[in-house]
Amino acid sequence: MFRNFKLVPNIIFGRGCFAQLDDIIEKQRNTSDSWVVFVVDDVFKGKAMEKRIPVHGNDMLLWVNVDDEPKTTYVDALTLQAKAFHSFLPSAVIGIGGGSAMDLAKAVSLMLTNEGSSTLYQGWDLIKNPAVCHMAVPTLSGTGAEVSRTAVLTGPEKKLGLNSDYTVFDQVMLDPELTQDVPRDQHFYTGMDCYIHCIESLQGTYLNEFSKAYGEKSLDLCREVFSNSHPDSADKLMMASFFGGMSIAYSQVGACHALSYGLSYVLGTHHGIGCCITFDYLDAIYPEGVKEFRTMMQKSGIELPRGLVKHLKNDQVEKMVTVALGLDPLWENCLGKDWKTIMTRDKAKSLFLKM
């Protein structure tokens, strides 16, 4: 059975296109009292970006904090705030920020139309009802959250996304100007998330020509940005992020993302840096990718934190292992159907203990 893959239906790209956001949202305002929710990273609070957000009198500006990775409890709380703002559903939810802010926007748009806690929907195709119309305005490039069918959340028992065709954004606005003030280390970490997406997809057992076409182009763009310092690097990395997300959407990520989920679940490590920390220890699985990654890391002047796991209790490390090994599709893509005989608990634990 072939997957009937859902794409983002509407995309606008170009420097300065953020100025058109109000006109795009206006098409969703069908009545005089229509309202929208802007889910915005609170790093922009009091900054120039805040004044540019086209908030109308009936709208809700919902500031979100992404110092920690998105949690199901946070999504549930945000959803309750949105439901209490008006007695009827918003016409749209607009996520403005990096991958975490976009995932929160996805999750809120889904939970506005699906009953119960978001923990009930962590998994594949568990969402029952279509989401409220939702749009993305990425201000970081690399995560691929703008195109993926998942909203990654940490729950009480696991870190796992709301994976559904209903999760896919209805509109994406790609304006490279919005990424110009990103700190150097954050730029690298999110960019490497994209690079790692491509390595995992292109070397995975799920690889097909659809994924290969997007993954190869994304990888080329990442190399232009981080190896060659191309002058149009913001534009190129934004498209690399989109193409990288498309590549894994019809294949899958692999060992690095699985292990990074375990790291994040216990330590709260942010996704981008978590992937970098994890990837640096996967020479045996992705030898050429890790070698190139280290070269780009050196060129960017980045030093990764070390010794994160050595002071943890054994039960915490075991929890990391459980979370990581619970992501069967990622491991199957990486190592094949017999992956459990290759990536044993002891092997996974030994990798974590190096980090």
GIQUIMO-V455873 format. One record per pair of residues at least 12 apart in sequence whose ideal C-beta (glycine too) atoms are under 10 Angstrom apart, sorted by sequence separation. I is the first residue (numbers start at 1). GAP is how many residues later the second one is. If there is no record, write none. Layout:
i;gap
I;GAP
I;GAP
This chain:
i;gap
12;12
93;12
95;12
114;12
149;12
150;12
151;12
202;12
203;12
221;12
224;12
225;12
260;12
262;12
263;12
328;12
331;12
25;13
40;13
50;13
92;13
93;13
95;13
114;13
115;13
148;13
149;13
150;13
151;13
198;13
201;13
202;13
223;13
224;13
225;13
260;13
261;13
280;13
10;14
64;14
93;14
95;14
107;14
113;14
114;14
115;14
149;14
150;14
201;14
202;14
221;14
222;14
226;14
257;14
260;14
261;14
263;14
264;14
279;14
280;14
325;14
38;15
40;15
93;15
94;15
113;15
114;15
148;15
149;15
200;15
201;15
221;15
222;15
225;15
259;15
260;15
263;15
279;15
325;15
38;16
45;16
62;16
93;16
111;16
113;16
114;16
149;16
151;16
198;16
199;16
202;16
220;16
221;16
224;16
259;16
260;16
262;16
10;17
21;17
38;17
92;17
93;17
110;17
112;17
113;17
114;17
134;17
149;17
150;17
197;17
198;17
201;17
202;17
221;17
223;17
257;17
260;17
261;17
276;17
280;17
331;17
36;18
45;18
90;18
110;18
113;18
149;18
150;18
197;18
198;18
201;18
218;18
221;18
222;18
256;18
257;18
259;18
260;18
279;18
325;18
36;19
44;19
62;19
90;19
93;19
110;19
112;19
113;19
148;19
149;19
198;19
218;19
221;19
222;19
256;19
259;19
260;19
324;19
325;19
35;20
36;20
42;20
43;20
45;20
62;20
89;20
110;20
111;20
112;20
131;20
148;20
149;20
198;20
199;20
220;20
221;20
256;20
258;20
259;20
325;20
35;21
38;21
39;21
40;21
42;21
43;21
60;21
109;21
110;21
111;21
147;21
148;21
197;21
198;21
218;21
219;21
221;21
222;21
256;21
257;21
276;21
324;21
34;22
35;22
36;22
37;22
38;22
39;22
40;22
41;22
42;22
43;22
60;22
90;22
109;22
110;22
112;22
146;22
147;22
197;22
198;22
217;22
218;22
221;22
222;22
253;22
256;22
257;22
259;22
321;22
325;22
35;23
36;23
37;23
38;23
39;23
40;23
41;23
42;23
43;23
62;23
89;23
108;23
109;23
146;23
195;23
198;23
199;23
217;23
218;23
220;23
221;23
255;23
256;23
259;23
321;23
322;23
325;23
34;24
35;24
36;24
37;24
38;24
39;24
40;24
41;24
42;24
43;24
60;24
89;24
107;24
108;24
109;24
110;24
125;24
127;24
145;24
194;24
195;24
198;24
218;24
219;24
255;24
256;24
280;24
321;24
324;24
325;24
33;25
34;25
35;25
36;25
37;25
38;25
39;25
41;25
42;25
60;25
79;25
83;25
106;25
109;25
124;25
147;25
194;25
197;25
198;25
218;25
219;25
256;25
279;25
321;25
324;25
32;26
59;26
60;26
74;26
78;26
82;26
105;26
108;26
109;26
124;26
146;26
195;26
196;26
214;26
217;26
218;26
255;26
256;26
276;26
280;26
321;26
322;26
29;27
58;27
59;27
78;27
81;27
82;27
107;27
146;27
147;27
194;27
195;27
216;27
217;27
218;27
255;27
277;27
318;27
321;27
324;27
26;28
58;28
75;28
79;28
83;28
106;28
122;28
146;28
194;28
195;28
214;28
215;28
218;28
219;28
254;28
276;28
277;28
320;28
321;28
324;28
25;29
29;29
70;29
75;29
78;29
79;29
82;29
83;29
105;29
122;29
214;29
215;29
217;29
218;29
255;29
256;29
273;29
276;29
277;29
320;29
321;29
22;30
24;30
26;30
29;30
60;30
69;30
70;30
74;30
78;30
79;30
82;30
105;30
106;30
121;30
122;30
191;30
192;30
195;30
213;30
214;30
217;30
218;30
255;30
256;30
318;30
321;30
18;31
21;31
22;31
23;31
25;31
59;31
62;31
64;31
66;31
69;31
70;31
75;31
76;31
79;31
80;31
105;31
122;31
131;31
191;31
194;31
195;31
214;31
215;31
216;31
254;31
255;31
273;31
277;31
317;31
318;31
320;31
321;31
21;32
22;32
58;32
59;32
62;32
64;32
66;32
68;32
70;32
75;32
76;32
79;32
102;32
105;32
121;32
122;32
134;32
136;32
194;32
214;32
215;32
254;32
273;32
277;32
317;32
320;32
19;33
21;33
22;33
58;33
59;33
60;33
62;33
64;33
66;33
67;33
70;33
71;33
74;33
75;33
78;33
79;33
102;33
103;33
118;33
122;33
131;33
134;33
136;33
141;33
213;33
214;33
215;33
256;33
320;33
18;34
20;34
22;34
25;34
66;34
69;34
70;34
74;34
102;34
119;34
121;34
122;34
130;34
134;34
135;34
136;34
137;34
138;34
191;34
192;34
213;34
214;34
256;34
274;34
318;34
18;35
19;35
59;35
65;35
66;35
72;35
75;35
76;35
79;35
101;35
102;35
118;35
120;35
122;35
123;35
127;35
130;35
131;35
134;35
135;35
136;35
137;35
138;35
141;35
191;35
211;35
212;35
214;35
215;35
314;35
317;35
320;35
18;36
64;36
65;36
66;36
70;36
75;36
101;36
102;36
119;36
122;36
124;36
126;36
127;36
128;36
130;36
131;36
133;36
134;36
135;36
136;36
137;36
138;36
139;36
210;36
211;36
214;36
215;36
269;36
316;36
317;36
64;37
66;37
70;37
99;37
101;37
102;37
118;37
119;37
122;37
123;37
124;37
125;37
126;37
127;37
129;37
131;37
133;37
134;37
135;37
136;37
137;37
138;37
141;37
142;37
188;37
210;37
211;37
213;37
214;37
256;37
63;38
66;38
79;38
93;38
101;38
102;38
117;38
119;38
122;38
123;38
124;38
125;38
126;38
127;38
128;38
131;38
132;38
133;38
135;38
136;38
137;38
138;38
139;38
140;38
141;38
187;38
188;38
211;38
212;38
39;39
65;39
72;39
79;39
93;39
94;39
95;39
96;39
97;39
99;39
101;39
106;39
117;39
119;39
121;39
122;39
123;39
124;39
125;39
127;39
131;39
139;39
140;39
187;39
210;39
211;39
212;39
269;39
54;40
64;40
76;40
78;40
92;40
93;40
94;40
95;40
96;40
97;40
98;40
100;40
103;40
105;40
106;40
111;40
121;40
122;40
123;40
124;40
125;40
127;40
130;40
138;40
139;40
142;40
207;40
210;40
211;40
309;40
312;40
37;41
53;41
64;41
76;41
91;41
92;41
93;41
94;41
95;41
96;41
97;41
98;41
99;41
102;41
104;41
110;41
119;41
121;41
122;41
123;41
125;41
137;41
138;41
139;41
141;41
209;41
210;41
211;41
267;41
312;41
37;42
62;42
75;42
76;42
90;42
91;42
92;42
93;42
94;42
95;42
96;42
97;42
98;42
99;42
102;42
103;42
106;42
109;42
120;42
121;42
139;42
140;42
191;42
195;42
198;42
206;42
208;42
266;42
267;42
309;42
39;43
53;43
62;43
75;43
76;43
89;43
90;43
92;43
93;43
94;43
95;43
96;43
97;43
98;43
99;43
100;43
102;43
106;43
107;43
108;43
119;43
121;43
139;43
194;43
197;43
201;43
204;43
207;43
208;43
266;43
309;43
310;43
37;44
52;44
64;44
73;44
74;44
75;44
89;44
90;44
95;44
98;44
99;44
101;44
102;44
106;44
107;44
118;44
142;44
194;44
197;44
200;44
204;44
206;44
207;44
308;44
309;44
310;44
37;45
72;45
73;45
98;45
99;45
100;45
102;45
103;45
106;45
107;45
121;45
142;45
145;45
195;45
198;45
199;45
201;45
202;45
206;45
207;45
263;45
267;45
309;45
310;45
50;46
62;46
72;46
73;46
75;46
99;46
102;46
105;46
106;46
107;46
121;46
140;46
141;46
142;46
143;46
144;46
187;46
191;46
194;46
197;46
198;46
201;46
205;46
206;46
263;46
266;46
278;46
308;46
309;46
35;47
49;47
71;47
72;47
98;47
99;47
103;47
104;47
106;47
140;47
142;47
143;47
187;47
190;47
194;47
197;47
200;47
201;47
204;47
205;47
206;47
266;47
307;47
308;47
37;48
49;48
70;48
71;48
72;48
97;48
103;48
114;48
142;48
143;48
145;48
193;48
194;48
196;48
197;48
200;48
201;48
204;48
206;48
286;48
306;48
307;48
37;49
72;49
99;49
102;49
103;49
104;49
140;49
141;49
142;49
144;49
148;49
191;49
194;49
195;49
197;49
198;49
201;49
202;49
204;49
205;49
266;49
267;49
285;49
306;49
35;50
72;50
82;50
95;50
103;50
114;50
140;50
141;50
142;50
143;50
144;50
187;50
191;50
194;50
197;50
198;50
201;50
204;50
266;50
285;50
305;50
35;51
95;51
100;51
111;51
140;51
142;51
143;51
190;51
193;51
194;51
197;51
200;51
201;51
203;51
204;51
265;51
266;51
304;51
34;52
37;52
38;52
44;52
99;52
100;52
110;52
114;52
138;52
141;52
142;52
182;52
196;52
197;52
200;52
201;52
203;52
266;52
282;52
33;53
35;53
37;53
44;53
99;53
113;53
140;53
141;53
142;53
144;53
191;53
194;53
200;53
201;53
266;53
267;53
34;54
35;54
36;54
37;54
38;54
39;54
40;54
41;54
43;54
107;54
110;54
142;54
143;54
144;54
179;54
180;54
194;54
197;54
199;54
200;54
265;54
266;54
33;55
34;55
35;55
36;55
37;55
38;55
39;55
40;55
41;55
42;55
43;55
106;55
107;55
142;55
179;55
182;55
197;55
198;55
199;55
200;55
262;55
265;55
266;55
34;56
35;56
36;56
37;56
38;56
39;56
40;56
41;56
95;56
106;56
110;56
176;56
178;56
179;56
197;56
200;56
262;56
264;56
31;57
34;57
35;57
36;57
37;57
38;57
39;57
40;57
41;57
44;57
109;57
110;57
176;57
177;57
196;57
197;57
199;57
200;57
262;57
263;57
265;57
266;57
285;57
33;58
34;58
36;58
37;58
38;58
39;58
43;58
103;58
106;58
109;58
176;58
177;58
179;58
196;58
200;58
262;58
265;58
285;58
41;59
42;59
103;59
175;59
176;59
179;59
196;59
197;59
261;59
262;59
264;59
265;59
31;60
41;60
106;60
107;60
109;60
175;60
176;60
178;60
193;60
196;60
197;60
262;60
263;60
30;61
40;61
41;61
106;61
109;61
174;61
176;61
177;61
196;61
259;61
262;61
263;61
265;61
28;62
29;62
39;62
106;62
176;62
179;62
259;62
261;62
262;62
28;63
29;63
39;63
41;63
106;63
175;63
176;63
193;63
261;63
262;63
284;63
27;64
28;64
39;64
40;64
103;64
105;64
174;64
192;64
193;64
196;64
259;64
260;64
262;64
26;65
27;65
39;65
40;65
174;65
227;65
258;65
259;65
261;65
262;65
25;66
28;66
39;66
226;66
258;66
259;66
261;66
285;66
25;67
38;67
39;67
102;67
147;67
174;67
193;67
226;67
257;67
258;67
284;67
24;68
37;68
39;68
174;68
227;68
258;68
259;68
25;69
39;69
223;69
226;69
227;69
255;69
258;69
261;69
281;69
282;69
24;70
39;70
102;70
172;70
219;70
222;70
226;70
229;70
257;70
258;70
281;70
37;71
225;71
226;71
228;71
229;71
258;71
259;71
281;71
37;72
227;72
255;72
258;72
259;72
281;72
21;73
219;73
223;73
226;73
227;73
254;73
257;73
258;73
278;73
281;73
95;74
144;74
222;74
226;74
253;74
256;74
278;74
280;74
281;74
21;75
37;75
94;75
200;75
225;75
252;75
254;75
255;75
258;75
280;75
75;76
93;76
196;76
253;76
254;76
255;76
257;76
258;76
278;76
93;77
94;77
95;77
96;77
193;77
252;77
253;77
254;77
257;77
277;77
278;77
18;78
75;78
92;78
193;78
194;78
197;78
251;78
252;78
254;78
255;78
256;78
277;78
74;79
92;79
94;79
193;79
196;79
200;79
252;79
254;79
255;79
73;80
74;80
75;80
142;80
190;80
192;80
193;80
195;80
196;80
199;80
252;80
253;80
254;80
255;80
70;81
72;81
73;81
97;81
98;81
168;81
189;81
190;81
191;81
192;81
193;81
194;81
195;81
252;81
253;81
254;81
258;81
274;81
70;82
71;82
72;82
73;82
96;82
189;82
190;82
193;82
196;82
200;82
203;82
248;82
251;82
252;82
69;83
70;83
71;83
72;83
73;83
142;83
189;83
190;83
192;83
193;83
196;83
199;83
203;83
53;84
69;84
70;84
71;84
72;84
98;84
141;84
186;84
188;84
189;84
192;84
195;84
202;84
255;84
259;84
69;85
71;85
72;85
187;85
188;85
189;85
190;85
191;85
200;85
203;85
248;85
254;85
258;85
68;86
72;86
186;86
189;86
190;86
193;86
196;86
199;86
200;86
203;86
262;86
266;86
269;86
72;87
75;87
185;87
186;87
189;87
192;87
199;87
202;87
49;88
71;88
72;88
98;88
185;88
188;88
189;88
255;88
267;88
70;89
199;89
200;89
259;89
262;89
263;89
49;90
69;90
72;90
196;90
199;90
258;90
262;90
70;91
99;91
185;91
198;91
199;91
98;92
141;92
146;92
259;92
263;92
141;93
196;93
199;93
255;93
259;93
262;93
99;94
141;94
147;94
195;94
196;94
199;94
37;95
39;95
44;95
141;95
142;95
146;95
147;95
260;95
36;96
43;96
141;96
142;96
144;96
145;96
146;96
147;96
148;96
149;96
255;96
259;96
36;97
37;97
38;97
39;97
40;97
140;97
141;97
144;97
147;97
148;97
195;97
196;97
36;98
41;98
140;98
141;98
142;98
143;98
144;98
147;98
148;98
150;98
195;98
36;99
38;99
40;99
41;99
141;99
142;99
144;99
146;99
147;99
149;99
150;99
138;100
141;100
144;100
145;100
147;100
148;100
149;100
161;100
140;101
141;101
143;101
144;101
147;101
148;101
159;101
160;101
192;101
195;101
142;102
143;102
144;102
147;102
159;102
138;103
141;103
142;103
144;103
158;103
159;103
28;104
138;104
144;104
158;104
159;104
192;104
28;105
144;105
152;105
159;105
160;105
191;105
192;105
27;106
159;106
28;107
154;107
158;107
159;107
25;108
157;108
188;108
192;108
144;109
152;109
188;109
191;109
25;110
154;110
155;110
192;110
24;111
154;111
188;111
189;111
152;112
159;112
188;112
187;113
188;113
189;113
21;114
154;114
188;114
185;115
187;115
189;115
21;116
184;116
185;116
184;117
185;117
184;118
185;118
18;119
152;119
17;120
18;121
206;123
206;124
10;125
11;125
12;125
52;126
145;126
204;126
206;126
207;126
8;127
205;127
206;127
8;128
143;128
204;128
205;128
206;128
49;129
142;129
143;129
204;129
205;129
142;130
200;130
203;130
204;130
205;130
203;131
204;131
205;131
49;132
140;132
143;132
201;132
204;132
205;132
48;133
142;133
200;133
44;134
47;134
200;134
205;134
11;135
11;136
8;138
8;139
7;140
8;140
8;141
7;142
28;142
99;142
6;143
28;143
5;144
27;144
25;146
99;146
24;147
24;149
21;150
21;152
20;153
21;154
18;155
20;155
17;156
18;156
19;156
17;157
18;157
6;158
7;158
11;158
17;158
19;158
6;159
9;159
10;159
12;159
13;159
14;159
15;159
16;159
17;159
18;159
5;160
6;160
8;160
9;160
10;160
11;160
12;160
13;160
14;160
15;160
16;160
17;160
18;160
4;161
6;161
7;161
8;161
9;161
10;161
11;161
12;161
13;161
14;161
15;161
16;161
17;161
158;161
3;162
6;162
8;162
9;162
10;162
11;162
12;162
13;162
14;162
15;162
16;162
157;162
5;163
8;163
9;163
10;163
11;163
12;163
13;163
14;163
15;163
160;163
8;164
158;164
159;164
15;165
157;165
158;165
159;165
157;166
160;166
163;166
159;167
160;167
103;168
158;168
159;168
154;169
157;169
158;169
100;170
99;171
100;171
98;172
99;172
100;172
98;173
99;173
98;174
69;192
69;195
68;196
69;196
71;197
69;198
69;199
68;200
69;200
67;201
69;201
70;201
68;202
69;202
67;203
66;204
5;205
69;205
124;205
2;206
3;207
15;217
15;219
15;220
14;221
13;222
15;223
13;225
13;226
13;229
11;231
8;234
8;237
8;238
7;239
5;241
8;241
7;242
6;243
7;243
5;244
5;245
3;246
3;247
2;248
